[in-house]
Amino acid sequence: MPELPEVEVTRQGISPQIKGKTITKVIVHDGRLRWPVPKNLEKILQGQQCTEIRRRGKYLLFEFSHGVMLLHLGMTGVLRIQKIDEAPKKYNRVEFHFDTLALRLHDPRKFGSIHWNPKEDGPVESFPLLAKLGVEPFEKEFSGDHGGELLYKKSRGRSVSVKQYLLAGQVVVGVGNIYCSESLFEAKINPKKAAGKISKLGYARLALAVRLTLEKAINAGGSSLKDFVHSDGEPGHFMVLTKVYDRAGLPCHDCGALIKQIVQGQRSTYFCSVCQK
């Protein structure tokens, strides 16, 4: 599933090409996504100028003068910028035309979603799917000492594993499964340890590790496992940089011990039992 780095890479790829441009046509090939595509989406957006493209968690926010369109890539979604005369693919679900360019949502499993938040409904941050999200890892609220203090404060009394605590996204968003394993390794924290048992110092290390790991992933173009590619069709390269994820049975880069793999909440976790005691 595309996580924060992949969504941010997508935003960076499409924004220069469509920001400030007007939608000339909307085509809904198949609106049966995770939630049905708004039936009047073409009427809502045709002739409207996209003034900004932001990201909140794993949602892309397309801003217009009369509201905001939210788009989630789901499990297998990809946004591609193509020429409008380029042959469409089988699993293109929705496309937005900007004169000669088309922004196409390609989503084989149809777990992505598109939503509309009209201006009269208030700030998009209050939209139900966004309202309960944690802070952004690169915002002021998670910078410096703030991130560690926040993780520590919200974890008191929690018996859930620190891996699941971080993955939930209710304290800080965007730390998906790959980046959880990598961040916990960088912070030298055992993923099985109870969230409420981690010290302030441990969470200070973890907050820094989260920011550095996500920044490294964005710079590498995200992670391509099965489906993810950039808006220009190129894959991400973070997987060649991982220190523990998908390296079960291989030696730890730091100590030489073999990397272990366990399952937590039906998701694979990778860690070094020597470095992460």
Secondary structure, 3 states (H helix, E strand, C coil): CCCHHHHHHHHHHHHHHHCCCECCEEEECCCECCCECCCCHHHHHCCCECCEEEEECCEEEEEECCEEEEEECCCCCEEEEEECCCCCCCCEEEEEEECCEEEEEECCCCCCEEEEEEHHHCCHHHCHHHHCCCECCCCHHHCCCHHHHHHHHHHCCCCCEHHHHHHCCCCECCCCHHHHHHHHHHHCCCCCCEHHHCCHHHHHHHHHHHHHHHHHHHHCCCCCCCCCCCCCCCCCCHHHCCCCCCCCCCECCCCCCECEEEEECCEEEEECCCCCC
